[in-house]
Amino acid sequence: MSRAENLLTGVLAAADIRINGNRPWDIAVHDDRFFGRVLASGTLGFGESYMDGWWDCRTLDVMSDRAIAARIDQRFALRLPNLWTVFAALILNEQTRRRSRKVGRVHYDLSNDFFEAMLDPNMQYSCALFENGDDLAAAQLRKLEWICQRLRLRPGLRLLDIGCGWGGLARYAALNYGCQVVGITISREQFDYAQRWCRGLDIEIQLRDYRETITDRFDRVVSVGMIEHVGHKNYRTYFRRAAELLEHDGFFLCQGICRNFSRVGGDPWIKRYIFPNSMLPSAAQLMRATEGVFIVEDIKNIGLNYDRTLLAWEENFRDNWPRFAGRYGERFRRMWRFYLLTCAGAFRTRSLQVFSILLSKQNGAVKNVLSAENHAQATARVTLQPIIDHVTTAPISRA
């Protein structure tokens, strides 16, 4: 046994993960270069060596859960890729208007049919909200209704969706709550898709960064799964921009993934292969950025649902992979599987959360926001049947 193998075997033992063991969460090593690569590059080398086929694991999500719970990733915090990630985040604004568009080109512009195959009919690429008996489609529909209730939507209100994705939330708010919606995205593919899918509704889709000029004002602003791409140097700008676009008595709902600790760098593997220039905030970082701009009315944590959401996406991805194998290749398949399943493990072990933060404007005119009647309505269990009776979802391939 080499020194590198001996060292890494000992590190993994802290999480009860064995090299070439026979349990589902054990690691089967196919190339001995794996050990040195992980010791040198930490989580980046761990993910890259999986993409290259140097090792396998039958249940990546369970392995990830165990490794994170044992804080194995922290053993590699001083490796060069991690240090460079922190250094770059400190000296650069990695999410300027120009740099922020990279994640659109690399990730969200992969292809609309690929995301159709993986996601639910409402094309929700964020945490679902499950109740007993829900499949992914029902859970994502429940999430959409829950968001609309939290925003207290009603007919005639103007809603801005920052980072609108493929337009699923915009459609839902227009169809079920009679809202006039403007959605903005930096992804060309999402823009084209949402324009087609929302045609004929009171919805306008714009291809723009949230910092670009928008002259209108809105009764409500919502941003789901966008805060992960804002960056610590821009949180204050992000919240101030939302406040500028919001009417005096309006609400802003910011919902996204957060870490338990405040940091400035992201995971080097995720930043290189999945979400370029991404960074997960902590709740503390977001709260500091809202000071003097917004009043925090309510915070909910739905992160426990993301484990199940990611597993459902991975199942859809696996079932539909034969359609895309020739286009993307085996290394992409392994990359995508590593991304979905290790993230599922991270949410399972509670190292990541999803906070849904309802905000009103500082010095705004909102009164009795959480009266007993409104609070009961906002927190009531969502009943899906009436929603299903009235919602319109489009079929696969919305050309």
QUIQUIZI-V984212 format. One record per backbone hydrogen bond with DSSP energy under -0.5 kcal/mol. CO is the residue of the C=O (numbers start at 1). NH is the residue of the N-H. E is the energy in kcal/mol with one decimal. If there is no record, write none. Layout:
# QUIQUIZI-V984212
<<CO,NH,E> <CO,NH,E>>
This chain:
# QUIQUIZI-V984212
<<2,6,-2.5> <3,7,-2.5> <4,8,-2.5> <5,9,-2.4> <6,10,-1.7> <7,11,-2.0> <8,12,-2.7> <9,13,-1.6> <10,14,-0.7> <11,14,-1.0> <12,15,-1.7> <12,17,-2.0> <13,16,-1.6> <16,18,-0.5> <18,20,-0.5> <18,21,-0.8> <18,27,-2.2> <23,26,-1.6> <24,58,-0.6> <24,59,-1.8> <27,20,-4.5> <27,29,-0.7> <28,56,-2.0> <31,34,-2.2> <32,35,-1.0> <32,36,-0.6> <33,37,-2.0> <34,38,-2.2> <35,39,-2.1> <36,40,-1.9> <37,41,-2.3> <38,42,-2.5> <40,80,-0.6> <41,44,-1.2> <41,45,-0.5> <42,46,-2.1> <43,47,-2.4> <44,48,-2.6> <45,49,-2.2> <46,50,-1.2> <47,51,-2.2> <48,52,-2.0> <49,54,-2.7> <49,55,-0.5> <50,53,-1.6> <54,30,-3.2> <54,31,-1.5> <56,28,-2.7> <59,63,-2.4> <60,64,-2.7> <61,65,-2.3> <62,66,-2.4> <63,67,-2.7> <64,68,-2.7> <65,69,-2.2> <66,70,-1.8> <67,72,-2.6> <68,71,-1.7> <71,74,-0.5> <71,75,-0.5> <72,75,-1.4> <73,76,-1.3> <74,77,-1.2> <76,79,-1.8> <79,82,-0.5> <79,83,-2.4> <80,84,-2.9> <81,85,-1.9> <82,86,-2.0> <83,87,-2.7> <84,88,-2.9> <85,89,-1.9> <86,90,-1.8> <87,91,-2.1> <88,92,-2.3> <92,94,-0.9> <93,96,-0.9> <96,100,-3.0> <97,101,-0.6> <98,101,-0.9> <99,102,-1.6> <100,103,-0.6> <101,105,-1.9> <102,106,-2.8> <103,107,-2.1> <103,108,-1.5> <104,109,-1.8> <107,110,-1.7> <111,115,-1.6> <112,116,-2.4> <113,117,-1.8> <114,118,-1.1> <115,119,-2.8> <120,123,-2.2> <123,125,-0.7> <123,166,-0.5> <131,134,-2.3> <135,139,-2.4> <136,140,-2.4> <137,141,-1.9> <138,142,-2.3> <139,129,-1.5> <139,143,-1.8> <140,144,-2.1> <141,145,-2.2> <142,146,-2.4> <143,147,-2.4> <144,148,-2.1> <145,149,-2.3> <146,150,-2.4> <147,151,-1.9> <148,153,-2.0> <149,152,-1.3> <154,157,-1.7> <157,159,-0.5> <157,180,-2.4> <158,219,-1.3> <158,220,-2.0> <159,161,-0.5> <159,182,-2.6> <160,162,-0.7> <160,222,-2.9> <161,163,-0.6> <161,164,-0.6> <161,184,-2.5> <164,167,-2.0> <167,171,-2.4> <168,172,-2.1> <169,173,-2.6> <170,174,-2.2> <171,175,-2.9> <172,176,-2.5> <173,177,-1.4> <173,179,-1.5> <174,178,-0.8> <178,156,-2.3> <179,181,-0.6> <180,159,-2.9> <181,204,-2.4> <182,161,-3.0> <183,206,-3.1> <184,163,-1.7> <184,164,-2.3> <185,208,-1.3> <186,188,-0.6> <187,191,-2.4> <188,192,-2.5> <189,193,-2.3> <190,194,-3.2> <191,195,-2.2> <192,196,-1.7> <193,197,-2.7> <194,198,-2.2> <196,199,-0.9> <198,201,-2.0> <201,203,-2.5> <202,181,-2.3> <204,183,-2.8> <206,185,-1.9> <206,208,-1.0> <209,212,-1.8> <218,247,-3.3> <219,251,-1.2> <220,160,-2.3> <221,253,-2.5> <222,162,-2.7> <223,225,-0.5> <223,255,-2.9> <226,229,-2.5> <227,230,-1.3> <227,231,-0.7> <228,279,-2.6> <231,234,-1.9> <231,235,-0.6> <234,238,-2.8> <235,239,-2.4> <236,240,-2.4> <237,241,-2.5> <238,242,-2.1> <239,243,-2.2> <240,244,-2.3> <241,245,-1.6> <242,246,-0.6> <243,246,-0.9> <245,218,-2.7> <247,250,-2.0> <248,365,-0.8> <250,361,-0.7> <251,221,-2.3> <252,254,-0.6> <252,359,-2.9> <253,223,-2.4> <253,255,-0.6> <254,357,-3.1> <255,225,-3.0> <255,226,-0.6> <256,355,-2.0> <257,281,-0.6> <258,353,-2.7> <259,283,-0.7> <267,271,-2.5> <268,272,-1.7> <269,273,-2.5> <270,274,-2.1> <270,275,-2.3> <274,276,-0.5> <275,278,-1.6> <279,281,-0.5> <281,259,-3.1> <282,286,-1.7> <283,287,-2.7> <284,288,-2.3> <285,289,-1.5> <286,290,-1.1> <287,290,-0.5> <287,291,-0.7> <288,291,-0.8> <290,293,-2.5> <290,294,-2.6> <293,362,-2.5> <295,297,-0.8> <295,360,-2.3> <298,358,-3.0> <300,302,-0.6> <300,356,-3.0> <302,305,-2.1> <303,306,-1.8> <303,307,-0.6> <304,308,-0.5> <305,309,-1.9> <306,310,-2.9> <307,311,-2.0> <308,312,-2.0> <309,313,-2.2> <310,314,-2.5> <311,315,-2.1> <312,316,-2.2> <313,317,-2.9> <314,318,-2.7> <315,319,-2.6> <316,320,-2.0> <317,321,-0.8> <318,321,-0.5> <320,323,-1.7> <320,324,-0.5> <321,324,-2.1> <321,325,-1.5> <324,327,-0.6> <324,328,-2.4> <325,329,-1.9> <329,333,-1.7> <330,334,-2.3> <331,335,-2.3> <332,336,-3.0> <333,337,-2.3> <334,338,-2.4> <335,339,-2.4> <336,340,-2.5> <337,341,-2.4> <338,342,-2.1> <339,343,-1.5> <340,344,-1.7> <341,345,-1.9> <342,346,-1.7> <343,347,-2.0> <344,348,-2.1> <345,349,-1.9> <346,351,-1.9> <346,352,-0.9> <347,350,-1.0> <351,260,-0.8> <353,258,-2.3> <354,302,-2.4> <354,303,-0.5> <355,256,-1.8> <355,357,-0.6> <356,300,-1.9> <356,358,-0.6> <357,254,-2.5> <357,359,-0.5> <358,297,-2.4> <358,298,-1.5> <359,252,-2.8> <360,295,-3.6> <361,364,-2.3> <368,371,-1.1> <371,375,-3.1> <372,376,-2.0> <373,377,-2.0> <374,378,-2.7> <375,379,-1.9> <376,380,-0.7> <382,384,-0.6> <383,387,-0.6> <384,388,-3.0> <385,389,-2.0> <386,390,-0.9> <387,390,-0.9> <387,391,-2.7> <391,393,-0.5> <397,399,-0.8>>
